[in-house]
Amino acid sequence: MVGEIALQKDNFPQTGDTLIYFLFQEGFDKEKNFQLLDKKTKGRLKEKIKVYDFKAKENEVITLELFDFYKNIIILGLGEKKDFSLAKWRDILASGFRQAQVLKSPVVNIFYDSFLGKDFFEIGKNLSLSFYLANYFFDKYKGEEERKKIHWLKQLNFYFKNSSLELKKGIDYGRLISEGIYLTRDLVNQPALDLHPQSLVETAFLIEKESQGKIKVEILDEEECQKLGMGAFLAVGKGSYNKPKFIVLKYHPLGIKNEKKEKICLIGKSITFDSGGLSLKPAQAMETMKIDMAGGATVLGIFKILAHLDKDKHGVFFNHNIFGILPACENMPSGNALKPGDILSTLSGKTVEVINTDAEGRLTLSDALSFAEKYLESSVIIDLATLTGACMVALGDKITGMWGNDEKTNDDFLKAAKKEKEKVHLMPLEKDYIDGLRSDIADLKNVIDSSYGGAITAALFLSEFVKKAKWIHLDIAGTAYHRKEPKGIFAKGATGWGVLSILEFLKIKN
């Protein structure tokens, strides 16, 4: 990661390259610091605000270019005070950092203001997330000339006149989270030519090595999966040259005291490329199918954070056993591929009639869910999957669909997601629709004979493989990949959606 955050103790307003300053809609022109800032700019700030009719609405921005004092001043609107949150400040600030990149600023200054409150750990965390996630560029495949065009912010000076250990811990924790999200984004952005199941295996082992004993990785190959009865998972990968890998990560925090704590399992759909199999996707629908392993990438990003988490340095510690599962394979057409009409035996003992080979993610997840309960004894399971286009039809590309079988667990996750400003909508597990998944010749079909309610019936299919655990299913088909220009902490391309909410959920469960 490029860039450093430095804590400074000098008072407002100082001098420098670029200043980012925030204003609420209500009476900002009467604020003491605003008056001081306008005086330093010799009235040019008020003049520009008047010319551009700046009202400090949420995400509204104006810039002032100077030759003395600061070279550039970026004014960001925060909207109404009643709607303020640190997560909103984080996203608006990220837009300010991107404006500083456009202005080719190497160093940006920000000053603590009382509107940020007194939770200095959260202030530091959100400051750090904003800076590093706005400073993310995926340039691995760019030529040298194109790379030179990318402008990185080199330093952020945060001015706070008091010393605060909590602020420092929050900044360090935010940087660590950003490292995990960088990994998630890099994996999802990588083309399937260079990323396949073995690549995810290598990433998992690298995380194990970095963890210094906190994380152990186990890889189940085809033969071992066959012995366990994972017929659904193995069938999806049959058509590919790249062999499937069932990846299991186990986080056992050093010095854990309470063995009765809930065992939490994170499962990520890990189809490294989804052609649709013999039920082949149209060409346009296949263009971004490198992202079909975004759920698995999110799990790896979280485990990278767990690998480096230090209570003394970061102020956060999870005293749960946490597991990660990536049922990794490619869904490709070939003479050996899974066929419509095939009947698969799953780890649970249930059989599935395959109607459409492009409904493959639920097949791999069915065996992963059974494994999480049977062999890891998980009491809480969260799966993340770019599962259905139907979820995007229902909720668009900014909201994740969520299904769950336990009200308290659902509430905890919704609370975590709201705090982190990752949009989630709780969807119904409508039992009346389960009849559409009943097969005449097997226990289940993998899709229903209807074009309606596809996201719900996909969730219902998965629920058939959860016996006792408290379970949440997150359909991130729309939110894992941002196709438009950067907004807030989300870059164009892979977003890393879910890392923040799941970490906050783990804190709640502590």
C-alpha positions as CSV (number, residue, x, y, z in Angstrom):
1,M,0.0,0.0,0.0
2,V,1.2,3.5,-0.8
3,G,0.9,6.4,1.6
4,E,1.4,7.1,5.3
5,I,-0.8,8.8,7.9
6,A,1.0,11.2,10.3
7,L,-0.5,12.6,13.5
8,Q,0.3,16.3,14.0
9,K,-0.3,18.5,17.1
10,D,-0.3,21.9,15.6
11,N,-3.4,24.1,15.6
12,F,-5.6,25.0,12.7
13,P,-5.1,26.2,10.0
14,Q,-1.3,25.8,9.2
15,T,0.0,25.8,5.6
16,G,0.8,23.1,3.1
17,D,-0.1,21.5,-0.2
18,T,-3.8,20.6,0.1
19,L,-6.3,21.1,2.8
20,I,-9.6,19.2,3.0
21,Y,-12.2,21.0,5.0
22,F,-15.8,20.0,5.9
23,L,-19.0,22.0,6.1
24,F,-22.5,21.2,7.2
25,Q,-25.5,22.8,5.5
26,E,-26.6,24.6,8.7
27,G,-25.0,28.0,9.1
28,F,-21.6,27.1,8.0
29,D,-20.7,30.7,7.1
30,K,-20.9,31.7,10.8
31,E,-18.5,29.0,12.1
32,K,-15.4,30.4,13.8
33,N,-13.0,28.1,11.8
34,F,-14.7,28.9,8.5
35,Q,-14.3,32.6,9.2
36,L,-10.6,32.1,10.0
37,L,-10.2,30.1,6.8
38,D,-11.9,32.7,4.7
39,K,-9.7,35.4,6.2
40,K,-6.6,33.4,5.4
41,T,-7.8,33.1,1.7
42,K,-8.4,36.9,1.7
43,G,-12.1,36.4,1.1
44,R,-11.7,34.2,-1.9
45,L,-13.4,31.2,-0.2
46,K,-16.7,33.1,0.5
47,E,-16.5,34.5,-3.0
48,K,-16.2,31.1,-4.7
49,I,-19.0,29.7,-2.5
50,K,-21.2,32.5,-3.6
51,V,-20.3,32.1,-7.3
52,Y,-21.0,28.4,-7.3
53,D,-24.0,28.6,-5.0
54,F,-22.4,26.0,-2.7
55,K,-24.8,24.8,0.0
56,A,-22.7,22.1,1.6
57,K,-25.1,19.4,0.6
58,E,-23.9,15.8,1.0
59,N,-21.1,15.0,-1.4
60,E,-21.1,18.6,-2.8
61,V,-17.5,19.8,-3.4
62,I,-15.7,22.9,-4.5
63,T,-12.0,23.5,-4.8
64,L,-10.0,26.7,-4.3
65,E,-6.5,27.0,-6.0
66,L,-4.1,29.4,-4.3
67,F,-0.5,30.4,-4.6
68,D,0.2,31.0,-0.9
69,F,-1.2,29.5,2.3
70,Y,-2.4,26.2,0.8
71,K,-1.9,25.4,-2.9
72,N,-5.4,23.8,-2.9
73,I,-8.4,23.8,-0.5
74,I,-11.0,21.2,-1.1
75,I,-14.4,21.9,0.7
76,L,-16.7,18.9,1.2
77,G,-20.3,19.2,2.0
78,L,-21.5,16.9,4.8
79,G,-25.3,17.6,4.4
80,E,-27.4,18.0,7.5
81,K,-25.9,17.4,11.0
82,K,-28.8,15.1,12.0
83,D,-27.7,12.6,9.3
84,F,-24.0,12.6,10.2
85,S,-22.1,9.4,10.9
86,L,-18.4,8.5,10.9
87,A,-19.0,6.0,8.1
88,K,-20.6,8.8,6.0
89,W,-17.7,11.1,6.8
90,R,-15.4,8.3,5.7
91,D,-17.0,8.0,2.3
92,I,-17.3,11.7,1.6
93,L,-13.6,12.1,2.7
94,A,-12.6,9.4,0.2
95,S,-14.1,11.5,-2.6
96,G,-12.0,14.4,-1.3
97,F,-8.9,12.3,-1.5
98,R,-9.7,11.4,-5.1
99,Q,-10.1,15.1,-5.8
100,A,-6.6,15.6,-4.3
101,Q,-5.3,12.9,-6.7
102,V,-6.8,14.8,-9.7
103,L,-5.0,18.0,-8.4
104,K,-1.7,15.9,-8.2
105,S,-1.3,16.7,-4.5
106,P,1.3,14.6,-2.7
107,V,0.3,15.6,0.8
108,V,-3.1,16.3,2.3
109,N,-4.0,18.0,5.6
110,I,-7.1,17.4,7.7
111,F,-7.9,18.9,11.1
112,Y,-9.9,17.3,13.9
113,D,-13.2,19.0,14.6
114,S,-15.6,18.5,17.4
115,F,-18.4,17.2,15.1
116,L,-16.3,14.0,14.8
117,G,-17.1,13.2,18.4
118,K,-15.0,11.5,21.1
119,D,-14.8,7.9,19.8
120,F,-11.2,8.3,18.8
121,F,-10.7,4.7,17.8
122,E,-13.5,4.8,15.3
123,I,-12.3,8.2,14.1
124,G,-8.9,6.8,13.4
125,K,-10.3,3.6,11.8
126,N,-12.5,5.5,9.4
127,L,-9.8,8.1,8.6
128,S,-7.4,5.3,7.7
129,L,-10.0,3.3,5.6
130,S,-10.9,6.4,3.7
131,F,-7.3,7.3,2.9
132,Y,-6.0,3.9,1.9
133,L,-9.1,2.6,0.1
134,A,-9.3,5.8,-2.0
135,N,-5.6,5.3,-2.7
136,Y,-6.2,1.9,-4.3
137,F,-5.4,1.3,-8.0
138,F,-5.2,-2.0,-9.7
139,D,-2.3,-1.4,-12.1
140,K,-0.8,-4.9,-12.4
141,Y,-1.5,-5.2,-16.1
142,K,-0.8,-1.5,-17.0
143,G,2.2,-0.7,-19.1
144,E,4.9,1.6,-17.7
145,E,3.6,4.7,-19.4
146,E,0.1,4.1,-18.1
147,R,1.4,3.5,-14.6
148,K,3.1,6.8,-14.6
149,K,-0.3,8.5,-15.1
150,I,-1.5,7.2,-11.7
151,H,-1.2,9.7,-8.9
152,W,-0.8,8.3,-5.4
153,L,-1.3,10.3,-2.3
154,K,2.0,10.1,-0.4
155,Q,1.0,11.4,3.1
156,L,-2.0,12.4,5.1
157,N,-1.4,14.8,8.0
158,F,-4.2,14.6,10.7
159,Y,-4.0,17.5,13.1
160,F,-5.1,16.8,16.6
161,K,-3.7,18.8,19.5
162,N,-4.0,16.1,22.1
163,S,-2.2,12.7,22.3
164,S,-4.6,9.8,21.9
165,L,-3.5,6.1,22.0
166,E,-7.0,5.1,20.9
167,L,-6.7,7.3,17.8
168,K,-3.4,5.7,16.9
169,K,-4.9,2.2,17.4
170,G,-7.8,3.0,15.2
171,I,-5.5,4.3,12.4
172,D,-3.5,1.1,12.6
173,Y,-6.6,-1.1,12.6
174,G,-8.0,0.8,9.6
175,R,-4.8,0.3,7.8
176,L,-4.9,-3.5,8.5
177,I,-8.4,-3.8,7.3
178,S,-7.4,-1.9,4.2
179,E,-4.7,-4.5,3.5
180,G,-7.3,-7.2,3.7
181,I,-9.6,-5.4,1.3
182,Y,-6.7,-4.7,-1.0
183,L,-6.1,-8.5,-1.2
184,T,-9.8,-9.1,-1.8
185,R,-9.9,-6.5,-4.6
186,D,-6.7,-7.7,-6.2
187,L,-7.9,-11.3,-6.3
188,V,-11.3,-10.3,-7.8
189,N,-9.8,-7.9,-10.4
190,Q,-7.3,-10.6,-11.6
191,P,-8.3,-12.3,-14.8
192,A,-9.1,-16.0,-14.7
193,L,-6.1,-16.7,-17.0
194,D,-3.9,-16.0,-14.0
195,L,-6.2,-17.0,-11.1
196,H,-7.6,-20.5,-10.7
197,P,-8.2,-22.8,-7.7
198,Q,-4.5,-23.4,-7.1
199,S,-3.9,-19.7,-6.9
200,L,-6.4,-19.4,-4.1
201,V,-4.6,-22.3,-2.4
202,E,-1.3,-20.5,-2.6
203,T,-2.9,-17.3,-1.2
204,A,-4.3,-19.3,1.7
205,F,-0.9,-20.8,2.5
206,L,0.7,-17.4,2.3
207,I,-1.8,-16.1,4.9
208,E,-1.0,-19.1,7.1
209,K,2.7,-18.3,6.9
210,E,2.1,-14.7,7.9
211,S,-0.1,-15.6,10.8
212,Q,2.7,-17.1,12.9
213,G,0.7,-20.0,14.1
214,K,-2.8,-18.4,14.5
215,I,-4.1,-19.8,11.2
216,K,-3.9,-23.3,9.8
217,V,-4.8,-24.3,6.3
218,E,-6.1,-27.6,5.1
219,I,-6.6,-28.5,1.4
220,L,-8.9,-31.3,0.3
221,D,-8.1,-32.6,-3.2
222,E,-10.5,-34.4,-5.5
223,E,-9.8,-37.9,-4.0
224,E,-10.4,-36.7,-0.4
225,C,-13.6,-34.8,-1.4
226,Q,-14.8,-37.9,-3.2
227,K,-14.3,-40.0,-0.1
228,L,-16.3,-37.5,2.0
229,G,-19.2,-37.6,-0.6
230,M,-18.9,-34.1,-2.0
231,G,-20.6,-35.0,-5.3
232,A,-22.1,-31.6,-5.9
233,F,-18.9,-29.6,-5.5
234,L,-16.8,-32.0,-7.6
235,A,-19.4,-32.1,-10.4
236,V,-19.1,-28.4,-11.0
237,G,-15.4,-28.6,-11.6
238,K,-15.5,-31.6,-13.9
239,G,-15.3,-29.7,-17.1
240,S,-12.2,-27.7,-16.4
241,Y,-8.5,-28.5,-16.9
242,N,-7.9,-26.7,-13.5
243,K,-8.7,-29.2,-10.7
244,P,-11.0,-28.2,-7.9
245,K,-9.6,-27.5,-4.4
246,F,-11.6,-27.4,-1.2
247,I,-9.8,-24.9,1.0
248,V,-10.3,-24.8,4.8
249,L,-8.7,-22.1,7.0
250,K,-8.8,-22.3,10.8
251,Y,-8.2,-19.3,13.0
252,H,-7.5,-20.3,16.6
253,P,-6.4,-17.2,18.5
254,L,-3.4,-17.8,20.8
255,G,-4.4,-17.9,24.4
256,I,-8.1,-18.5,23.8
257,K,-9.8,-19.1,27.2
258,N,-13.4,-20.0,26.5
259,E,-13.8,-23.1,24.4
260,K,-17.6,-22.8,24.7
261,K,-17.6,-19.7,22.5
262,E,-19.5,-20.1,19.2
263,K,-17.6,-21.5,16.3
264,I,-18.1,-19.1,13.4
265,C,-17.6,-20.3,9.8
266,L,-17.3,-18.0,6.7
267,I,-18.0,-19.6,3.4
268,G,-17.1,-17.9,0.1
269,K,-18.3,-19.0,-3.3
270,S,-15.1,-19.5,-5.2
271,I,-15.9,-20.2,-8.9
272,T,-12.7,-18.7,-10.4
273,F,-14.5,-18.5,-13.8
274,D,-18.1,-19.2,-14.6
275,S,-18.8,-19.9,-18.2
276,G,-22.2,-21.3,-17.3
277,G,-20.9,-24.8,-18.1
278,L,-22.9,-26.6,-20.8
279,S,-25.8,-24.2,-20.1
280,L,-23.5,-21.6,-21.6
281,K,-23.9,-18.0,-20.7
282,P,-24.2,-15.4,-23.5
283,A,-20.9,-13.7,-24.4
284,Q,-21.7,-10.4,-22.7
285,A,-22.8,-12.1,-19.5
286,M,-19.5,-13.9,-19.4
287,E,-17.3,-10.8,-19.6
288,T,-17.0,-10.2,-15.8
289,M,-17.3,-13.8,-14.7
290,K,-13.8,-13.7,-13.3
291,I,-15.6,-12.1,-10.3
292,D,-17.5,-15.3,-9.4
293,M,-14.9,-16.0,-6.7
294,A,-15.6,-12.7,-4.9
295,G,-17.1,-14.5,-1.9
296,G,-13.9,-16.6,-1.5
297,A,-11.7,-13.5,-2.0
298,T,-13.7,-11.8,0.8
299,V,-13.0,-14.7,3.2
300,L,-9.3,-14.6,2.3
301,G,-9.2,-10.8,2.9
302,I,-10.7,-11.3,6.3
303,F,-8.2,-14.1,7.2
304,K,-5.3,-11.8,6.1
305,I,-6.6,-9.3,8.7
306,L,-6.9,-12.1,11.4
307,A,-3.4,-13.2,10.6
308,H,-1.9,-9.9,11.6
309,L,-4.4,-8.8,14.3
310,D,-2.7,-7.7,17.5
311,K,-4.7,-6.6,20.5
312,D,-2.1,-4.2,21.8
313,K,-1.5,-2.6,18.5
314,H,-5.0,-2.6,17.0
315,G,-7.2,-2.6,20.0
316,V,-9.3,-5.5,18.6
317,F,-9.2,-9.2,19.4
318,F,-11.6,-12.0,18.4
319,N,-11.7,-14.9,20.9
320,H,-13.7,-17.2,18.7
321,N,-12.6,-20.1,16.6
322,I,-13.2,-18.8,13.1
323,F,-13.2,-21.0,10.0
324,G,-13.1,-20.1,6.4
325,I,-14.2,-22.4,3.5
326,L,-13.5,-21.8,-0.2
327,P,-15.0,-24.6,-2.5
328,A,-12.8,-23.5,-5.4
329,C,-13.3,-24.6,-9.0
330,E,-14.0,-23.5,-12.5
331,N,-17.3,-24.0,-14.3
332,M,-16.4,-24.9,-17.8
333,P,-17.9,-26.8,-20.8
334,S,-16.1,-29.9,-22.1
335,G,-16.7,-33.5,-22.9
336,N,-16.4,-34.2,-19.2
337,A,-18.6,-31.4,-17.9
338,L,-21.6,-31.7,-15.7
339,K,-24.8,-32.1,-17.8
340,P,-28.4,-31.0,-17.4
341,G,-30.3,-34.0,-16.1
342,D,-27.4,-35.4,-14.0
343,I,-28.3,-36.4,-10.5
344,L,-25.7,-35.6,-7.8
345,S,-25.1,-37.0,-4.4
346,T,-24.2,-34.4,-1.8
347,L,-22.2,-34.6,1.5
348,S,-25.5,-34.2,3.3
349,G,-26.9,-37.4,1.8
350,K,-29.5,-35.5,-0.3
351,T,-29.6,-35.9,-4.1
352,V,-29.9,-33.0,-6.5
353,E,-31.2,-33.1,-10.1
354,V,-29.3,-30.6,-12.2
355,I,-31.6,-28.6,-14.4
356,N,-29.2,-25.8,-15.3
357,T,-25.4,-26.0,-15.1
358,D,-25.3,-22.2,-14.7
359,A,-26.8,-22.6,-11.2
360,E,-23.5,-24.0,-10.1
361,G,-22.6,-21.9,-7.1
362,R,-25.4,-23.3,-4.9
363,L,-24.1,-26.8,-5.7
364,T,-20.6,-26.0,-4.4
365,L,-22.0,-24.2,-1.4
366,S,-24.3,-27.1,-0.5
367,D,-21.3,-29.3,0.3
368,A,-19.5,-26.5,2.0
369,L,-22.4,-25.8,4.3
370,S,-22.6,-29.5,5.2
371,F,-18.9,-29.7,5.8
372,A,-19.1,-26.6,8.1
373,E,-21.6,-28.3,10.3
374,K,-20.5,-31.9,10.2
375,Y,-16.7,-31.6,10.4
376,L,-16.1,-28.1,11.9
377,E,-19.1,-28.1,14.2
378,S,-19.9,-24.5,13.3
379,S,-22.7,-22.9,15.3
380,V,-22.8,-19.7,13.2
381,I,-22.3,-19.8,9.4
382,I,-22.2,-16.8,7.0
383,D,-21.9,-17.5,3.3
384,L,-21.1,-14.9,0.7
385,A,-21.8,-15.5,-3.0
386,T,-22.2,-13.8,-6.3
387,L,-25.1,-16.1,-6.6
388,T,-28.0,-14.7,-8.7
389,G,-28.7,-12.1,-11.3
390,A,-32.2,-12.2,-9.8
391,C,-30.9,-10.4,-6.7
392,M,-29.6,-7.6,-8.8
393,V,-33.0,-7.4,-10.5
394,A,-34.6,-7.0,-7.1
395,L,-32.1,-4.8,-5.3
396,G,-29.8,-3.3,-7.9
397,D,-26.1,-3.1,-7.6
398,K,-25.8,-1.1,-4.4
399,I,-27.6,-3.4,-2.0
400,T,-26.7,-6.9,-0.9
401,G,-29.6,-9.4,-0.4
402,M,-29.5,-11.2,2.9
403,W,-31.4,-14.3,4.1
404,G,-31.1,-15.9,7.6
405,N,-32.7,-18.5,9.8
406,D,-32.1,-16.8,13.2
407,E,-33.6,-13.5,14.1
408,K,-31.0,-12.4,16.7
409,T,-28.1,-13.3,14.3
410,N,-29.8,-11.4,11.5
411,D,-30.3,-8.4,13.8
412,D,-26.6,-8.5,14.8
413,F,-25.5,-8.5,11.2
414,L,-27.8,-5.8,10.1
415,K,-26.6,-3.7,13.0
416,A,-23.0,-4.3,11.9
417,A,-23.7,-3.5,8.3
418,K,-25.6,-0.3,9.1
419,K,-22.6,1.0,11.2
420,E,-20.2,0.3,8.4
421,K,-22.6,1.8,5.8
422,E,-22.6,-1.4,3.7
423,K,-26.2,-1.6,2.4
424,V,-28.1,-4.9,3.1
425,H,-31.7,-5.8,2.8
426,L,-33.2,-8.7,4.7
427,M,-35.1,-10.9,2.3
428,P,-37.7,-13.6,3.0
429,L,-37.1,-17.3,3.3
430,E,-40.5,-17.9,1.8
431,K,-41.2,-21.6,2.6
432,D,-44.1,-21.7,0.1
433,Y,-41.6,-21.5,-2.7
434,I,-39.7,-24.6,-1.6
435,D,-42.1,-26.9,-3.5
436,G,-40.7,-25.6,-6.8
437,L,-37.3,-27.1,-5.9
438,R,-38.7,-30.6,-5.4
439,S,-37.6,-33.1,-8.1
440,D,-39.6,-36.0,-9.4
441,I,-36.5,-38.2,-9.5
442,A,-34.2,-36.8,-6.8
443,D,-34.6,-34.9,-3.5
444,L,-34.1,-31.4,-5.0
445,K,-33.7,-29.6,-8.3
446,N,-31.0,-26.9,-8.5
447,V,-33.5,-24.3,-10.1
448,I,-37.2,-23.9,-10.2
449,D,-39.4,-24.0,-13.4
450,S,-40.1,-20.2,-13.2
451,S,-38.3,-17.0,-13.9
452,Y,-39.7,-15.4,-10.7
453,G,-38.2,-15.3,-7.2
454,G,-34.8,-16.7,-8.3
455,A,-32.8,-15.1,-5.5
456,I,-35.2,-16.4,-2.9
457,T,-35.3,-19.9,-4.2
458,A,-31.5,-20.0,-4.4
459,A,-31.4,-19.1,-0.7
460,L,-34.1,-21.8,0.0
461,F,-32.0,-24.3,-1.8
462,L,-29.0,-23.5,0.5
463,S,-31.2,-23.6,3.6
464,E,-31.8,-27.3,2.9
465,F,-28.2,-28.0,3.8
466,V,-28.2,-26.2,7.1
467,K,-29.5,-28.4,10.0
468,K,-28.7,-26.7,13.3
469,A,-26.4,-23.7,12.7
470,K,-27.5,-20.1,12.8
471,W,-27.0,-19.2,9.2
472,I,-26.8,-16.0,7.1
473,H,-26.7,-16.0,3.3
474,L,-25.4,-12.9,1.5
475,D,-26.0,-12.5,-2.2
476,I,-23.3,-10.1,-3.3
477,A,-23.9,-10.4,-7.1
478,G,-24.4,-6.7,-7.4
479,T,-22.2,-5.3,-4.7
480,A,-18.9,-7.3,-5.2
481,Y,-18.0,-5.4,-8.3
482,H,-18.5,-1.7,-9.0
483,R,-18.9,-1.1,-12.8
484,K,-19.2,2.7,-12.6
485,E,-16.7,5.4,-11.6
486,P,-15.3,5.3,-8.0
487,K,-17.7,6.4,-5.2
488,G,-16.8,6.7,-1.5
489,I,-14.4,4.0,-0.5
490,F,-15.4,1.9,-3.5
491,A,-13.0,1.9,-6.4
492,K,-14.1,1.0,-9.9
493,G,-13.9,-2.8,-10.2
494,A,-13.8,-5.1,-7.2
495,T,-15.1,-3.5,-4.0
496,G,-14.3,-5.8,-1.1
497,W,-17.9,-5.6,0.1
498,G,-18.5,-7.5,3.3
499,V,-15.1,-7.3,4.9
500,L,-16.1,-4.4,7.1
501,S,-19.5,-5.7,8.1
502,I,-18.3,-9.2,8.9
503,L,-15.5,-7.8,11.1
504,E,-18.0,-5.6,13.0
505,F,-20.3,-8.6,13.3
506,L,-17.4,-10.6,14.8
507,K,-16.9,-7.8,17.3
508,I,-20.5,-7.9,18.3
509,K,-20.3,-11.7,18.8
510,N,-17.2,-11.4,21.0
